[in-house]
Amino acid sequence: MKLSVAIITYNHEQYIGQAIESILAQNVNCEYEIVIGEDCSTDGTRGVITAFHRRYPERIKLLLRDQNIGVIQNFTETIEACHGKYVALLEGDDYWFATDKLQKQIDFLDAHPECAICCGRARAQYEAGAQNLDVRLDVVPQLPAGRYTIEDILKGNFVMTCTAVLRRKYISQFPKWFFEMKLGDWPLCAMVARYGTIELLDEILAAYRIHCGGVWSSVSQGVRAEESLRMLRALDKEFGYQYTDTIRETIVSMYHSLAFDSRSKGRRMEAARHLVNYIRNGGWHRPGSARVIAGMITFEVIGSWYKVFSRTDASRQS
């Protein structure tokens, strides 16, 4: 089989129908399957997907959990159940725009065997109540279209899950540490990128919903950062410390952002902790670090009056 579409879903009753319809609307010249991992939802999600399965029994494969196994376990088992040469990823609360999305990505991967991942841009779609969440996105990523490498994705995840198509042969057995993480897309794409390049298409291919029930977008910026840091350290070990310099720079940048965010909210102890980690991970080597550190220390000593002594602009130093 040429293509599998892997969907994970949990409590997406009001969204999952649009996600599936956006797949079925694709104009592709090959056979494909839709593998849906449903994680024992407490709403009507299961009823929606079983209705689709009755209509398309040969195309849709359901993995119905008897009990909730969690997003990472559901994610890995759904991917492992895919048999296509290529695997397209879509979460149950997102959906695709263009009906030729998959065909364009399949054609690109067919023509470029050196490419391991083909992705595009996504437009954030805020649902009711999402304005209170700690997420501010529009069209992502903002990087120029073109070819990227594993080192680029280790600097920050620019592969939007709802746009990604991966070569199935590069998805090996998931390491044990993977199941201890709270995010799976970034480490998966990084591990696949060991074997080839990443192509970012200059098109908006999907809608990325931001809502109060979102597993990732509903948590605070601080939690997202801490989980990302934990994942990066696990990846560093997984790669045999081959990309330590790149990963270390990413970690330093994240602690820098966390420190300034805590400072802006007047949280001295929290800012101090992030500053220590910034220095400990090599932040003092960065250009302009002396000013950054001096400004943060001044804040720790005299609170909000640090502005009299430090004109450091977080956005310029990041």
N, C-alpha and C positions, 0 to 999 in steps of 0.2 A: 504494500500500500504506500502511496506517495506521501500522504499527509494525515496527521492527527491533530485535532483541536482539543486541548485539555482545558476543562473548566472546573474550578473549585467553587463551591457555593455553600453558604450557610446563612439562613434567615434573609434571603434575597427575594422573597415572594414578589415584591413590587418591581423588581428589576430583572430577574432572570429570564423572563419571557422575551424582553427586548434583546438581551444578550444572545439568546439562541436564534432568534429571528435574524439578527445581523450576520450570523454564521450561515444560516440556510439561504440567505440572499446572495451569498458569494457566487460569482461566476468563475468557476474553475474548470480546467480541462482534464482533471484527474479524479480518481476515486479518493474519498476522504471519510474519516470517521470523527464523530464528536464523542469524547469521553468525559462524562460529568461525574465528579466526585461530590456527593451530597452528604454533608457531615451532620446528619441527624438534626435537622432544623426544627425549631419549635413553632415556626409559622407554617404557611402553606406552600413553601418552596418545593417540597417533595411532590405535592399534587400537581404543580405546574410542570415540572420536568417529566413526570410520568405521563402526563397528557401528551407532551411532545413525543415521548418515546412510543406511545401507541400509534401516533401518526407516521413516525419515521423509525420503525423498529430495526431496519437494516443499517441505518446511518448512526443512530444514537445508542451509545452504550452507557448504562447507568451503574455507578458504584454507590449503593445505598448503605450507609453505615447503620449498624444496629445501635450504636452509642456514639457520642461525640468523641472523636479522636484528636481534635485539634487541627489548626490550620496547616502546620508543617507536615504532619503525618498524612493528612488528606492530600496535600500538594504533591508529596513524593509518590504516594501510592497511585495517584491519578496519572502522573507522568509515566510511571513504570508500566501502567496498563496500556499505554499508547504503542501502536505498532507501525506508525508511519515513518518514512524516511526523514520527514521534517515534522516538528512539533510546534504548533502555534499555541500561545498562552492567552487565556482570557479569564478574568475573574467574573463571577456571576453578577456583580453590580456594575460592570462596565459594558461597553458595546462598540462595534465597529461602524465607521461611516461609509467609506467607499465600497461598492460591491466588487471592485477589482483588487482589493487589498491583498488577498491571499495570492492571487495569480501573479501580481507584480513581484511579490517576495519569493515565490517559488521560482519564477523565471530568473530572478537575480541569483538565487542560490545555485540553480542549475548551471548558470553561465559563469559563476565564480566559485569554483571548488575550494579556493583558499579561504572563503568566508564561512565562519561558523555561526554567526548570528546576523539576521537582518531585522531591523527595527525602524520605527518612524517616530513622529511626534504625536502627542495626545493633547486634547483640550480638556482642561479641568471643568467639571460641571458640578456646581454647588447645589445641593439639595436643601430643603427647608431645615433651618437650624444649624446649618454648617458654618454660618458666619461666626459662630462662637468658637469654632475649632482653631487650633494653632497651626493652620496651614494656609499659605498664600501662594497660589499658583494660577497660571493662565495657560499658555501653551508651553509644554515642556517636551524635551529639553530645549534650551536656547542655544545649544552648540551649533556650529556650522555643519551642514550635511557632509557626509563623506566617510572615509575609512578610519577606524579607530582600533586600538589594540588592548590587550589585557591591562597594560599599565594605565591606560586612560580610564578604564572602568574601575580600577583600584583607587583612582583619585576621587571618584564619586560616581554613583550609579545613574547613568543617563539612559539606560535601556528601560523604557516604560513597558511593564509586563504586558499590558493590553495591546501592544503593537509587535511583540517579539515573535519571531519564528526561528527555531534552533535546529541544528542538525542532530537528529536523535542518536547517532552513533557516538557523539561526544558526551552524552549524558551517561556517565558510569555509575557504579553503585554509590549511593549517598553515604558519606562518612558519618560516623556516630555523632560527632559534634554538631552536625547539621540539624539533628533533631532536638538539640538544646537551644536553638535559635528562635527568635520571634519574627524573623524575616527570612524568606527563602529565595526570592527572585534575584537579589543582588549576588549572593554567593553562588547560586546556580550559574548565572550568566558569566561570572568571573571564572568559574571552573571550566565552563565550555570554551571561554575565550583563550584558554591555554593552547587550544588546538587550531586556532584560526583568527581571522580578523572579525570586526564588528562593522557592519555597514548601516549608517544612519541615513535613511531616506528623507528628502526634504518635503515631506507631505504630512498633513494631519490625518492620521489613520483611525483614531479612536477617541472615544470619550472616557475620561477617567473621573468617575463619580467620587465626590467628597461628601460624606454624610456622617451622621452621628453613630451609625452602626459599622462604619469602616474599621477593619481590624488595625490598620496602620495609621490612617489619617486621623482617627479619633483619639489617639494618645498624644501626649504633650511633646513639644520639640525636644525637651530634655530626655524623655524616655526613648524617643526615636534615636537620638544621638548616642545615648549610652548603649543601646542594643546594637547600633551600627559599629561602635567601637569594639564591643565584645566579638562581633562577627569578623571584623578586620583582623583581630589578633588570631582568631581561629584559622582564617585564610592564610595568614602569614606562616603559621606552622604547617598547614596543609601543603603549601607550595615550597616547603623546605627552605624558607627564608630567602628565596631567590629574589623576591621583590620587596625586601624589608625597607629599603630607602623610600620607595614610593608609598608604601603603606604607612610608614612612620610620618611622612609629610602630611598624609591625609589625616592621621590621628591628631597631629599637632594643630592642623587647621580647625578640626572639630572642637578641640579643647579651647582654642582661641575664640571661636564663635560662642561656645557655651559660657565662657568667662564674661564676655561682653554682654551676652543676653542676661546673665545673672546680675551684672552690674547695673544694667538699665532698669532692672526690677528692684534694685536696692537690696539684693540678697547677699550680704557680705560673706557669710560662711561658705555659701555655695560658690560664690565667685572665687574665694580664696582656694577652695579645693580644686577648681578647674585651672586656676593659675599655676598651682603646684604641679599638676599633671602636664600642663603646657610646657613648663620649664623642664620637668623630669624627662619628657619625651623629645627634648632637643629644641624646643621653641626658642631658646635663647640664641640659637645659631641664625635665626631668620633675620633678614634685613628689617631694620626698624624695631627689633625686639626690645631693645633697651627702653625705648619710649613707651612701648606697650606695657612692659613690666613695671616701669616707674609709675605710670598712670594707674595701673591696677593696685599697686601697693599703696599709693596715696589714697585711693578709694577705701582700701581696707582700714587705713589709719584714721581718716577723717570723714568718711562717708561721702555724701553727695557734694561736699565742698571740693572734691577732687577736680572738678571742672575748672576751678581757679588755677590749678597747677598743671593740668594736663589737657591738651587740646587733641588728644588722640581720637581719630575717627575710626570706629570699628570697620566701616565699609572700605576705608582706604587701606587698612592694614591686613585685611583678609586675603 
